[in-house]
Each structure stands twice: as C-alpha cells, then as structure tokens.
Amino acid sequence: MRLYVILLILMGTLFGVALMIGPAGIAPLDSLHALILGGDGPMTLVMREIRLPRALLALMIGAALGMSGAAMQGYLRNPLADPGLIGVSGSAALGAVIAIQTGIAATTTLALPVSALAGALIGVVLVLMLAGPRGGSLTLILAGIAISALAGALTSLVLNLSPNPFAANDIVFWMMGSLADRSMTHVWLALPLIVVGLGMLALMRRGLDALTLGEDAAQAMGINLVQLRLLLVFGTACVVGASTAVAGAIGFVGLVVPHMLRGWVGARPGRLLWASALGGAVMLLAADIVVRVILPMRDLKLGVVTALVGAPLFLHLIYRTRRGL
Amino acid sequence: MTLLSVEGLAVSLGGRAVLQDVSLTVDKGEVVGLIGPNGAGKTTLMRAILGILPHHGHSSLAQLPPRARGRAAAWMPQSREIAWPVSVETLVALGRTPHLAPGQRASAEDRAAVDHALERMGLQEFRHRIATALSGGEQARVLMARALAQDAPLLMADEPIAGLDPAHQISTMRAFASLAGEGQAVIVSLHDLGLGVRHCTRLIVLDQGRIVADGAPTSVLTPALLRDIFGISAWFETTPQGAVFQPLEVLE
C-alpha cells in the first residue's frame, strides 16, 4: 500500500514538473493558471496544446509499457521478458515506417499512428495464428520472435530501398521514440486503446499469481490459461500498439520497471501489475523531463534516454541477482 | 462416498495411445498408490482425470467447471516449480485460488486454511522465508502445504516423495494417511513400493497405459506381477512391525 502512495506522489509531482518546463519559459503559477482557467493568448495554447498532451502521453505510455512488461514477465515467468517480445512493437514500427516512406504520413496527423496500429493488428493476428490459441508459453515466444524478426527485416528493407534520404532520416529519428510535438489528437487516439489494454492486463492478476506454481498447477486451480493468454496478447497489443503508434519505439521501460519494483511487492506477479504501471509512468515522465532539461535545443530522443538510463540500471540488477545466487 | 469416478478414460499423444480404457472409483478414506514402471502412464492418467489433458471417456472431475474442480481436487505436479522469490506464506496462500471469486480478497477462513496447512507440514517457522531460497526438500513440503491449503476432498500428488529424506518421506505418507482418516482421499504416484505397501490402503498398477491390478497391497504385489510388470523379485512379508517390502533382484 505504501509503495502505491509513494509512486502516486512521485507521479503527480513529475506530472506537475513536466507541465512547467519548456522553451516558452512561462512562470510555474502562470502556466497552471493558463492551463486550468484558460484565457486568450499564447500561454493557454502552449499549455493546452503542447505541454499537456506531452505530459499526458508520457504518463499513459509509461503506465502502458510498465504494466505490459510486468504482465509479460509474469506470464512467461521470466524476468528478462519485455513487452516487445510478442512482436507488436516491431510490427507497429513497420506500419509507421511504411507510412513515412510512402508519404501518407505527411497528409494528415493521424495517418502515421493509424498505419502503425494497423501494423500492430496484423502482427498480433499473425502471432496468434502461429502460436495457436492454446499451448504453452514457448510457442508464443517463438511466434513473437519470428514476427519481430520479420517486421525488423521488412523495416530494414524499406530503409534500404528508400530513394529519399529525407524519408530515411525521418524514419531513423521516428524509430528512436519521442514525445515532442504531439497534440491532443494523439492523446485521444491512444487513450481508449491504452485504457482498454490496461483493463485487460489488470484482469490477469490472479492468473499470474497462480502461474508462480507452473502452468499445470495453475490450470488445476481453475485458471483458464487460454483466456489468460488472450488477455496478455490483446492487452499488450492494445497498449504497446497505441504507445508505439504515437511515440515510436521506447525501450527498456517494460523491462526495467517491473524488475526494479519486484522486491517491493514481495515478488507477487499480480501485485506487480499496477505497481509497474505507476512506476512506468514515473520513469517516462522523468525521462521526458530529462530530455527537455539537458539538451533543450538538440531534440534529444526519449527512447535514447530510456535506453541510456535503463541499460546501466539493468546491468546493476543483473549484478545484484548474480550476487544473490 | 465416492469422490472420483473414471470410466473408459483414454488418451493418445501424437497418434500413440498412452492410456487405454481406464476405469476406477476412489472413495473417502482411501490412500491410493499409483504404481508402475517409467512411462506406464501414471502422470498422464492423473492429468487426464483432472481434465487438463485432452482425453476420451468420462471423469467426474474433468466435467466440473474449472474453479469447482479446483475446490474438488488439489493437484501437485511432479515439477516443483516456484517461479518467483515469494514468501512461503504467499505461496501456500495460492492454494486458496479456487475458493476466491474474481476480485474477492482472502477471508479469515482462507487465512485459517493457510495456517492449518503450514502447521500440518511443520512450516510455521518458515512462514516469512523466501520460498526459492529453501532447499529442495523444504520446497517440496511448502508445495505440499499449498496443496493442503486448497482444502479439497481429493488430493492428487505426482511423486511427492521423490528427493525427500527418509524421515520426510515417511511423514509425508503419514500426512496422506491422516488426511484419509479425516474423510478425504489421496491418489499418489510412487516408485517406492516399500512405502506404498506400508502407507497406502490400495495400490493401482499401471502398465503400458492400462490398469493391470487394483486392490489391497498384499493382494496386488504378487511375485508374478512383480516379475511381469516390474521385472524384479522381492521379499514381502507381514511382520510384527507391519508389512515390509524389499525389492531384491532384476529378473532377466
């Protein structure tokens, strides 16, 4: 319980900080005034159309990546599992890359995210067809790896054959993941999917706890493994598909956050779900603040920062685990 | 009272029949030892009875809805899996899963069942220890306590005493006997025929997916059956200290 309170306070604070920083240099009180009470002038526009969507997306996507990471690790009973494992992020990225390459991304704001979502949907259908509706977790991992590899290869092919260096440049930057210049349109596109996805993943709570004893024992205790697997795949597809569609590929959050919080929830995979959602939101809000504070003029990419912070953190965790063995 | 009835159960895996035409009933108060050589189909039979394996034929347990089945029978698989470093208490409390409706929290009754199971396996001092940090034998007892916390009339255990020291082998078999004394029933697969003879009320011998003998230990373990099914000879006598069974030689 205390952990949730601490994480909620941290999240609220970082959300407030995220709203108050930016190149416009608005005083904190003025910015909140403009955000809540509105009024004419550029200040309200900056707050409502630039900073608010950015902070909201960091919160939503962080929560999405954190919880789906916890669900994936719990289901596969492997602390090294990551939400990207079932191929959703790879196929969403492919959809986005095709949209940039063909130029339809430039036609409307929604063209790119919708194309990414279509990619995610195709990816998830292929994974389920390959892995089958029932069966162990191994077939799911193998199907996910196959689809990830295929999506990665096709993404490289698009880059390889790209006749337009500007499009290639756009693709590379987009794939690094960022929350810069997103609008409320992006929020409204991602929000319903993320809410539905988080709801599905949260339903896995008891099943994940029971899976601590293995698939056989969990099944004999009345856990429906087929249903659990569908919740995992569709829940992850919703949250990761939506996240990748609006923000690009942001790595390490889903891997590191559940790992860091596991000790705080007594290693119970069910409890780790919401804790990781809050932790993911905290991590992504913090990373997006870092991006804007450290190199405000250079458009440092969010995915680069999460990887730069995440990798050493992960190495530290591995070191600690090794000592504990 | 009958806790389990199985009629004409058959399982084929990859086109090969691994279980054929198995029929049996288990009543209250029985400790049924399931014996047979490696690959005879013991694990397959228990999993098919639970309905967690595709099968033909009738099993009273497999017909129940999943959670009701979880309240009717507890299952201890042979693989002693503990995936996360949770506390012993948390792990044992997982046994209450089939008793909780979705979203329902553990009640006083659930906590009492967990306490009772910990006490029964002598694990009170281990309550707050991390389950994955225990020795293999201790983990086996913790998993046994988890199955006991499930508080089901029928307990099915797949080689629960493999890898335990002699004292814990005997006390585990005694625990089964005392459960049966309280009106529950136990089906336990075993390789140690000596312990089976002493602690089971009934032995079922499985060979190549069929039941070849079913009855009291003394009537089942005849020299002919030991020769034909297990390929061994044995010394088997009823002594003042109870039935004693000692395998002797491998027969050619």
Interface residues (C-beta under 8 A of the other chain):
Chain A: R77 R206 D209 A210 L211 T212 L213 G214 D216 A217 Q219 A220 M221 G222 I223 N224 R262 G266 A267 R268 P269
Chain B: R47 L50 I52 P66 R67 A68 R69 G70 R71 A73 A74 W75 M76 P77 S79 E81 I82 A83 W84 P85 V86 S87 T90 L91 L94 G95 T97 P98 L100 P102 I130 L143 R146 Q150
